[in-house]
Amino acid sequence: MQKIYTVQGETVDSVCHKHYGNTAGITEQVIEANPHITFLPPVLPTNTLLMLPTTTKPTATKKLIQLWD
């Protein structure tokens, strides 16, 4: 379920951290859901509306190499 959030002079990263607990891979999803913000300054104007999509935590796609046991 998507939420609508009213910005209070924040950056997209700070909104993501506040609502999702981190920004890894989520910031891009929020920007994609809100293409209108690409034309705004980094600190979004107060009362800008953001759609916060339902996301899942990004999963690791790279296999880690362990050099020592």
VEXPA-784779 format. One record per atom (N, C-alpha, C): residue number from 1; residue in one letter; atom name; x, y, z. Coordinates in nm, 3 decimals. Example, Ala and Ser with C-alpha at 12.3 -4.5 7.8 and 13.67 -1.06 7.14 Angstrom:
! VEXPA-784779
 num residuo atomo       x       y       z
   1       A     N   1.319  -0.569   0.780
   1       A    CA   1.230  -0.450   0.780
   1       A     C   1.320  -0.330   0.780
   2       S     N   1.285  -0.225   0.708
   2       S    CA   1.367  -0.106   0.714
   2       S     C   1.290   0.003   0.787
//
This chain:
! VEXPA-784779
 num residuo atomo       x       y       z
   1       M     N   0.083  -0.117   0.000
   1       M    CA   0.000   0.000   0.000
   1       M     C   0.088   0.125   0.000
   2       Q     N   0.061   0.217  -0.088
   2       Q    CA   0.139   0.338  -0.098
   2       Q     C   0.085   0.445  -0.004
   3       K     N   0.177   0.526   0.048
   3       K    CA   0.139   0.635   0.136
   3       K     C   0.172   0.767   0.068
   4       I     N   0.100   0.870   0.102
   4       I    CA   0.132   1.005   0.058
   4       I     C   0.193   1.076   0.179
   5       Y     N   0.308   1.136   0.158
   5       Y    CA   0.379   1.205   0.266
   5       Y     C   0.398   1.351   0.227
   6       T     N   0.373   1.441   0.322
   6       T    CA   0.394   1.584   0.301
   6       T     C   0.530   1.622   0.358
   7       V     N   0.618   1.669   0.272
   7       V    CA   0.755   1.704   0.309
   7       V     C   0.756   1.830   0.393
   8       Q     N   0.844   1.832   0.490
   8       Q    CA   0.862   1.949   0.576
   8       Q     C   1.007   1.999   0.564
   9       G     N   1.048   2.038   0.443
   9       G    CA   1.183   2.089   0.422
   9       G     C   1.289   1.983   0.440
  10       E     N   1.269   1.865   0.381
  10       E    CA   1.359   1.752   0.397
  10       E     C   1.416   1.710   0.261
  11       T     N   1.518   1.626   0.265
  11       T    CA   1.571   1.565   0.142
  11       T     C   1.501   1.431   0.121
  12       V     N   1.510   1.379   0.000
  12       V    CA   1.451   1.248  -0.028
  12       V     C   1.517   1.142   0.060
  13       D     N   1.649   1.150   0.076
  13       D    CA   1.720   1.053   0.159
  13       D     C   1.669   1.054   0.303
  14       S     N   1.648   1.172   0.359
  14       S    CA   1.602   1.180   0.498
  14       S     C   1.461   1.125   0.513
  15       V     N   1.376   1.149   0.414
  15       V    CA   1.241   1.093   0.417
  15       V     C   1.247   0.941   0.412
  16       C     N   1.331   0.888   0.323
  16       C    CA   1.345   0.742   0.311
  16       C     C   1.397   0.681   0.441
  17       H     N   1.496   0.743   0.499
  17       H    CA   1.552   0.691   0.624
  17       H     C   1.447   0.695   0.735
  18       K     N   1.371   0.801   0.738
  18       K    CA   1.266   0.818   0.840
  18       K     C   1.156   0.712   0.827
  19       H     N   1.115   0.680   0.704
  19       H    CA   1.001   0.591   0.684
  19       H     C   1.038   0.446   0.658
  20       Y     N   1.154   0.422   0.599
  20       Y    CA   1.193   0.285   0.566
  20       Y     C   1.306   0.232   0.653
  21       G     N   1.372   0.319   0.726
  21       G    CA   1.481   0.275   0.812
  21       G     C   1.617   0.276   0.747
  22       N     N   1.623   0.292   0.615
  22       N    CA   1.749   0.303   0.542
  22       N     C   1.722   0.365   0.406
  23       T     N   1.828   0.382   0.329
  23       T    CA   1.813   0.444   0.198
  23       T     C   1.861   0.354   0.085
  24       A     N   1.920   0.241   0.118
  24       A    CA   1.981   0.153   0.018
  24       A     C   1.878   0.100  -0.080
  25       G     N   1.883   0.150  -0.203
  25       G    CA   1.793   0.103  -0.307
  25       G     C   1.653   0.160  -0.300
  26       I     N   1.619   0.222  -0.189
  26       I    CA   1.485   0.274  -0.169
  26       I     C   1.472   0.416  -0.224
  27       T     N   1.576   0.495  -0.208
  27       T    CA   1.573   0.633  -0.257
  27       T     C   1.540   0.635  -0.406
  28       E     N   1.601   0.547  -0.481
  28       E    CA   1.577   0.541  -0.626
  28       E     C   1.431   0.507  -0.656
  29       Q     N   1.373   0.417  -0.577
  29       Q    CA   1.234   0.379  -0.597
  29       Q     C   1.140   0.495  -0.568
  30       V     N   1.172   0.573  -0.466
  30       V    CA   1.088   0.689  -0.432
  30       V     C   1.099   0.795  -0.542
  31       I     N   1.219   0.818  -0.592
  31       I    CA   1.236   0.915  -0.701
  31       I     C   1.162   0.867  -0.826
  32       E     N   1.170   0.739  -0.854
  32       E    CA   1.099   0.684  -0.971
  32       E     C   0.948   0.700  -0.957
  33       A     N   0.897   0.687  -0.835
  33       A    CA   0.753   0.703  -0.812
  33       A     C   0.710   0.849  -0.812
  34       N     N   0.807   0.941  -0.802
  34       N    CA   0.779   1.084  -0.795
  34       N     C   0.867   1.162  -0.892
  35       P     N   0.849   1.144  -1.022
  35       P    CA   0.939   1.208  -1.119
  35       P     C   0.937   1.361  -1.112
  36       H     N   0.832   1.418  -1.056
  36       H    CA   0.824   1.565  -1.045
  36       H     C   0.932   1.623  -0.955
  37       I     N   0.988   1.544  -0.864
  37       I    CA   1.087   1.600  -0.771
  37       I     C   1.225   1.617  -0.834
  38       T     N   1.246   1.560  -0.952
  38       T    CA   1.377   1.575  -1.016
  38       T     C   1.403   1.720  -1.057
  39       F     N   1.299   1.799  -1.064
  39       F    CA   1.313   1.940  -1.101
  39       F     C   1.321   2.032  -0.979
  40       L     N   1.316   1.974  -0.860
  40       L    CA   1.318   2.052  -0.736
  40       L     C   1.458   2.052  -0.675
  41       P     N   1.487   2.146  -0.586
  41       P    CA   1.618   2.148  -0.519
  41       P     C   1.633   2.026  -0.426
  42       P     N   1.758   1.996  -0.385
  42       P    CA   1.783   1.880  -0.299
  42       P     C   1.700   1.881  -0.170
  43       V     N   1.689   1.997  -0.107
  43       V    CA   1.601   2.009   0.010
  43       V     C   1.465   2.045  -0.047
  44       L     N   1.375   1.949  -0.045
  44       L    CA   1.245   1.967  -0.107
  44       L     C   1.164   2.075  -0.035
  45       P     N   1.093   2.156  -0.109
  45       P    CA   1.012   2.262  -0.048
  45       P     C   0.906   2.204   0.046
  46       T     N   0.879   2.277   0.152
  46       T    CA   0.774   2.239   0.246
  46       T     C   0.643   2.223   0.171
  47       N     N   0.567   2.123   0.210
  47       N    CA   0.437   2.086   0.153
  47       N     C   0.444   2.016   0.018
  48       T     N   0.564   1.976  -0.026
  48       T    CA   0.575   1.891  -0.145
  48       T     C   0.517   1.755  -0.108
  49       L     N   0.436   1.699  -0.195
  49       L    CA   0.378   1.567  -0.170
  49       L     C   0.463   1.459  -0.234
  50       L     N   0.490   1.354  -0.158
  50       L    CA   0.565   1.239  -0.207
  50       L     C   0.480   1.113  -0.192
  51       M     N   0.479   1.032  -0.296
  51       M    CA   0.418   0.901  -0.286
  51       M     C   0.527   0.806  -0.239
  52       L     N   0.503   0.740  -0.127
  52       L    CA   0.600   0.646  -0.073
  52       L     C   0.554   0.504  -0.108
  53       P     N   0.621   0.441  -0.205
  53       P    CA   0.578   0.309  -0.250
  53       P     C   0.609   0.201  -0.148
  54       T     N   0.534   0.094  -0.157
  54       T    CA   0.564  -0.024  -0.076
  54       T     C   0.689  -0.087  -0.135
  55       T     N   0.786  -0.111  -0.051
  55       T    CA   0.912  -0.168  -0.099
  55       T     C   0.950  -0.288  -0.014
  56       T     N   1.041  -0.363  -0.067
  56       T    CA   1.102  -0.471   0.009
  56       T     C   1.249  -0.438   0.021
  57       K     N   1.312  -0.488   0.123
  57       K    CA   1.455  -0.463   0.139
  57       K     C   1.529  -0.522   0.021
  58       P     N   1.627  -0.446  -0.031
  58       P    CA   1.706  -0.500  -0.141
  58       P     C   1.782  -0.625  -0.096
  59       T     N   1.793  -0.720  -0.183
  59       T    CA   1.867  -0.842  -0.150
  59       T     C   2.003  -0.838  -0.218
  60       A     N   2.098  -0.900  -0.156
  60       A    CA   2.233  -0.904  -0.212
  60       A     C   2.232  -0.994  -0.336
  61       T     N   2.289  -0.945  -0.443
  61       T    CA   2.293  -1.023  -0.566
  61       T     C   2.433  -1.073  -0.597
  62       K     N   2.532  -1.021  -0.526
  62       K    CA   2.669  -1.064  -0.548
  62       K     C   2.709  -1.168  -0.444
  63       K     N   2.779  -1.267  -0.491
  63       K    CA   2.830  -1.369  -0.400
  63       K     C   2.958  -1.314  -0.336
  64       L     N   2.965  -1.324  -0.205
  64       L    CA   3.084  -1.277  -0.134
  64       L     C   3.195  -1.382  -0.142
  65       I     N   3.315  -1.335  -0.156
  65       I    CA   3.431  -1.423  -0.160
  65       I     C   3.503  -1.411  -0.026
  66       Q     N   3.524  -1.524   0.039
  66       Q    CA   3.594  -1.523   0.165
  66       Q     C   3.739  -1.567   0.143
  67       L     N   3.832  -1.483   0.180
  67       L    CA   3.973  -1.514   0.156
  67       L     C   4.032  -1.606   0.260
  68       W     N   3.981  -1.600   0.385
  68       W    CA   4.034  -1.683   0.491
  68       W     C   3.919  -1.754   0.561
  69       D     N   3.946  -1.875   0.612
  69       D    CA   3.845  -1.950   0.689
  69       D     C   3.849  -1.911   0.834
//
